């Protein structure tokens, strides 16, 4: 949204990263095992993409460069949408 590198962007990957991040937080709050590993896996994937760029196989498959900024922005927005759930969890959690 804040970068002009892509002009008109027609992908869905940013939204998927956002839903994935939101779902991981919900799973963590629900006590789902290994959800912490998913969180760190997503974080590692995003850091890798920021440093090295998107996968060459994906670039070849879609015929365009991977919108790494959309992945990061989607994950951040997904985490922001999870904040009310975290607040509610902390508010109702027995001490």
C-alpha positions as CSV (number, residue, x, y, z in Angstrom):
1,X,0.0,0.0,0.0
2,X,2.9,2.4,0.8
3,X,5.2,1.2,-2.0
4,X,4.8,2.1,-5.6
5,X,7.0,-0.6,-6.9
6,X,4.1,-2.8,-8.0
7,X,1.7,-0.4,-9.5
8,X,-1.5,-2.4,-9.7
9,X,-1.2,-5.5,-7.4
10,X,-3.6,-8.3,-8.0
11,X,-2.2,-11.0,-5.6
12,X,-3.8,-12.7,-2.6
13,X,-0.6,-13.6,-0.7
14,X,-0.6,-10.7,1.6
15,X,-4.1,-11.5,2.8
16,X,-3.1,-15.1,3.3
17,X,-0.1,-14.1,5.4
18,X,-2.5,-11.9,7.5
19,X,-4.9,-14.7,8.0
20,X,-2.1,-17.1,8.9
21,X,-0.7,-14.7,11.5
22,X,-4.1,-14.0,13.0
23,X,-4.8,-17.8,13.2
24,X,-1.5,-18.5,14.8
25,X,-2.2,-16.0,17.6
26,X,-5.7,-17.5,18.1
27,X,-4.1,-21.0,18.3
28,X,-1.5,-19.8,20.8
29,X,-4.3,-18.3,23.0
30,X,-6.2,-21.5,22.7
31,X,-3.3,-23.6,23.9
32,X,-2.7,-25.4,20.6
33,X,0.5,-27.3,20.7
34,X,3.3,-26.1,18.3
35,X,1.6,-22.9,17.5
36,X,4.6,-21.1,18.8
37,X,6.7,-22.9,16.2
38,X,4.4,-21.8,13.5
39,X,4.8,-18.2,14.7
40,X,8.6,-18.4,14.6
41,X,8.4,-20.2,11.2
42,X,6.3,-17.4,9.8
43,X,8.7,-14.8,11.3
44,X,11.7,-16.6,9.8
45,X,10.0,-16.9,6.4
46,X,9.3,-13.1,6.4
47,X,12.8,-12.2,7.5
48,X,14.3,-14.5,4.8
49,X,12.1,-13.0,2.1
50,X,13.0,-9.4,3.2
51,X,16.8,-10.2,3.1
52,X,16.9,-12.5,0.0
53,X,13.7,-11.8,-1.8
54,X,10.9,-14.2,-2.8
55,X,11.5,-17.7,-4.0
56,X,12.7,-18.0,-7.6
57,X,10.3,-20.8,-8.3
58,X,7.4,-18.7,-7.3
59,X,8.6,-15.8,-9.4
60,X,8.9,-18.1,-12.4
61,X,5.4,-19.7,-11.7
62,X,3.5,-16.4,-11.4
63,X,5.6,-14.6,-14.1
64,X,6.2,-11.6,-11.8
65,X,8.3,-10.7,-8.8
66,X,7.1,-11.8,-5.3
67,X,5.5,-8.9,-3.4
68,X,7.5,-9.4,-0.2
69,X,6.2,-6.1,1.1
70,X,2.6,-7.4,0.8
71,X,3.6,-10.5,2.8
72,X,5.0,-8.4,5.6
73,X,2.2,-5.9,5.6
74,X,-0.4,-8.7,5.6
75,X,1.2,-10.4,8.6
76,X,1.4,-7.1,10.5
77,X,-2.3,-6.4,9.8
78,X,-3.2,-10.0,10.9
79,X,-1.3,-9.4,14.1
80,X,-3.1,-6.1,14.6
81,X,-6.5,-7.8,14.1
82,X,-5.4,-10.4,16.8
83,X,-4.8,-7.7,19.4
84,X,-8.4,-7.6,20.7
85,X,-8.3,-11.3,21.2
86,X,-5.1,-11.0,23.2
87,X,-6.6,-8.2,25.3
88,X,-9.7,-10.3,26.0
89,X,-7.6,-13.3,26.8
90,X,-5.5,-11.3,29.3
91,X,-8.6,-9.6,30.8
92,X,-10.4,-12.9,31.4
93,X,-7.4,-15.1,32.2
94,X,-7.6,-16.4,35.8
95,X,-4.6,-15.3,37.9
